[in-house]
Amino acid sequence: RSIYIQDTTSVGNIFGSIVYDKGAWVVHMLRRILGETNFATAMSAWYNSPYRWGSATTEDFRDVVEGATGVNIHDFIQDWIYGRSRPNYNYTYWQEAAAGGGQNVYLVVKQIQSTAPQAFRMPVDFLMDYPSGIDDTLTFTIDARKKFVKFHLPASPINIELDPGNWILKLKTKIPWDAYIVSVDSDLHVGQQYL
């Protein structure tokens, strides 16, 4: 369900696990989006705001956070407070040797949840696990039902993991590349037929 409760006549709804558990996850994700310094600034501004010891709306909280940090969180609030459920990510990737060295990586992330919003807009970390034992993390904004990202790496990773730090309330499934049909017009070449 949504964190936002329209029917406030039910104590079970107001004080239920959706409000508290999902609400805690939303604050956790907000910390990731803002970064540690901005998050501390936002929380200090909130606890020292005119709403201290009183009541406030979600929009009041949003305005205090945005005023203190300069970061627009309208989309985040819309998706996570008023939206239902959480993203269900299916992801896959393919890699090939690049002409100048290293690897070209093709990453596809699909959101398959049937609730609104159809696409949660979030920065998502991807851990690149290299055979040398050295890891690297890249972050891409996943803001559509199907997101295709092409990028270059200096070496071939043995695995790519979505949100390894568990910053996002989500379901995730890595599926084999051959289960996808990928068509990106800019990367397709005109085919030639030989008789």
Buried (B, 14 or more C-beta within 10 A) or exposed (E): EBBBBEEEEEEEBEEBEBBEEBBEBBEEBBBBBBEEEBBBBBBEBBEEBEBEEEEBEEEBBBBBBBEBBEBEBEEBBBBBBEBBBBBBBBBBBBBEEEEEEBBBBBBBBBBEBEBEBEBBBBBBBBBBBBEEEEEEEBEBEBBEEBBBBEBEBEBBBEEBBBBEEEBBBBEBEBEEEEEBEEEEEEEEEEEEEEE
